[in-house]
Amino acid sequence: MQTAEALLEIIHERGKKGLPLERLYRHLFNPELYLRAYGKIYRNDGAMTPGASTETADGMSLGKIRAIIEALRYERYQWTPVRRTYIEKKNSTKRRPLGLPTWSDKLLHCEHECGSGQEGWRSTGCGAV
């Protein structure tokens, strides 16, 4: 399996040339990409906010990353519905909805975006390297 650095460099180069990406699913099994994604979203203020479950950044481990990868490998991963809350809009008395996903869902989403070269979630601060 390629290193995360080599894979991201290839994806970046193909993106600059406008070439399509193929067979990305198998790269979802690379734990290195999850560790990079973890590093990107752990430092955000919302990392310690629980989503639909009590899971936060503190509870993440290599074992959990391996469990996510195994669930993906055998097509058993289930996305969890987000916890919806409402926050005040700036300079207004109105409120807007905010969805809070579980930490595992956030990590998988960021890993996918980092691995495919897409722009990241504003809420996770994740994006192409």
C-alpha positions as CSV (number, residue, x, y, z in Angstrom):
1,M,0.0,0.0,0.0
2,Q,1.3,3.5,-0.8
3,T,2.2,5.9,1.9
4,A,-0.3,8.7,2.6
5,E,2.2,11.3,1.3
6,A,2.7,9.6,-2.0
7,L,-1.0,9.0,-2.5
8,L,-1.9,12.6,-1.8
9,E,0.8,13.8,-4.1
10,I,-0.5,11.7,-7.0
11,I,-4.1,12.9,-6.3
12,H,-2.9,16.5,-6.2
13,E,-1.0,16.1,-9.5
14,R,-3.9,14.4,-11.3
15,G,-6.2,17.2,-10.0
16,K,-4.0,19.9,-11.4
17,K,-4.1,18.2,-14.8
18,G,-7.8,17.6,-14.6
19,L,-7.4,13.9,-14.8
20,P,-10.1,11.6,-13.2
21,L,-9.4,9.6,-10.1
22,E,-10.1,5.8,-10.2
23,R,-10.2,3.0,-7.7
24,L,-10.2,5.3,-4.6
25,Y,-12.3,3.0,-2.5
26,R,-9.3,0.7,-1.7
27,H,-7.4,3.7,-0.3
28,L,-10.1,4.0,2.4
29,F,-8.3,1.0,4.0
30,N,-5.1,3.0,4.7
31,P,-4.8,3.9,8.4
32,E,-2.3,6.6,7.6
33,L,-4.9,8.7,5.9
34,Y,-7.1,8.5,9.0
35,L,-4.3,9.6,11.2
36,R,-3.7,12.6,8.9
37,A,-7.5,13.4,9.0
38,Y,-7.4,13.0,12.8
39,G,-4.6,15.5,13.0
40,K,-6.5,18.0,10.9
41,I,-9.8,17.9,12.8
42,Y,-8.5,17.2,16.4
43,R,-7.1,20.8,16.8
44,N,-10.5,22.4,16.0
45,D,-12.6,23.9,18.8
46,G,-15.5,21.6,18.0
47,A,-13.5,18.4,18.3
48,M,-14.6,17.9,21.9
49,T,-18.3,18.5,21.2
50,P,-20.2,15.3,21.2
51,G,-22.4,14.6,18.2
52,A,-25.2,12.1,18.0
53,S,-23.2,9.9,20.4
54,T,-20.9,10.7,23.3
55,E,-17.9,9.9,21.2
56,T,-15.3,12.7,21.0
57,A,-11.7,13.2,19.8
58,D,-10.4,12.0,23.2
59,G,-11.8,8.5,22.6
60,M,-10.2,7.9,19.2
61,S,-7.6,5.2,19.0
62,L,-5.9,3.0,16.4
63,G,-8.3,0.3,17.4
64,K,-11.3,2.4,16.5
65,I,-9.6,3.4,13.2
66,R,-9.1,-0.3,12.5
67,A,-12.7,-1.0,13.4
68,I,-13.9,1.7,10.9
69,I,-11.7,0.2,8.2
70,E,-13.0,-3.3,8.8
71,A,-16.6,-2.1,8.6
72,L,-15.8,-0.4,5.3
73,R,-14.0,-3.4,3.9
74,Y,-17.0,-5.6,4.5
75,E,-19.5,-2.9,3.6
76,R,-21.0,-2.8,7.1
77,Y,-20.2,0.8,8.1
78,Q,-23.4,2.7,9.1
79,W,-23.5,6.5,9.1
80,T,-25.2,7.8,12.2
81,P,-27.8,10.6,11.9
82,V,-26.5,13.9,13.1
83,R,-27.7,15.6,16.3
84,R,-29.4,18.8,15.3
85,T,-29.2,21.9,17.4
86,Y,-29.9,25.5,16.8
87,I,-27.5,28.4,17.3
88,E,-27.9,32.1,17.2
89,K,-27.0,33.9,13.9
90,K,-24.5,36.7,14.1
91,N,-26.1,40.2,14.6
92,S,-29.6,38.7,14.7
93,T,-32.1,37.2,17.0
94,K,-32.8,34.4,14.6
95,R,-31.4,30.9,15.0
96,R,-30.0,28.5,12.4
97,P,-29.7,24.7,12.4
98,L,-26.4,23.0,13.0
99,G,-25.9,19.3,12.5
100,L,-23.3,17.6,14.8
101,P,-22.1,14.2,13.4
102,T,-20.4,11.5,15.5
103,W,-16.6,11.7,15.7
104,S,-16.2,8.5,13.6
105,D,-18.4,9.9,10.9
106,K,-16.5,13.2,10.9
107,L,-13.2,11.3,10.7
108,L,-14.3,9.2,7.8
109,H,-15.7,12.2,6.0
110,C,-12.5,14.1,6.4
111,E,-10.4,11.1,5.4
112,H,-12.4,10.7,2.2
113,E,-12.1,14.4,1.4
114,C,-8.3,14.5,2.1
115,G,-7.8,11.3,0.2
116,S,-9.8,12.4,-2.9
117,G,-8.5,15.9,-3.0
118,Q,-12.0,17.5,-2.4
119,E,-12.4,20.7,-0.4
120,G,-13.1,20.0,3.3
121,W,-16.0,20.7,5.6
122,R,-15.9,24.1,7.0
123,S,-16.8,22.7,10.4
124,T,-13.9,20.2,10.4
125,G,-11.3,22.4,8.9
126,C,-10.4,19.4,6.8
127,G,-9.3,19.8,3.2
128,A,-6.8,18.7,0.5
129,V,-3.2,18.9,1.6
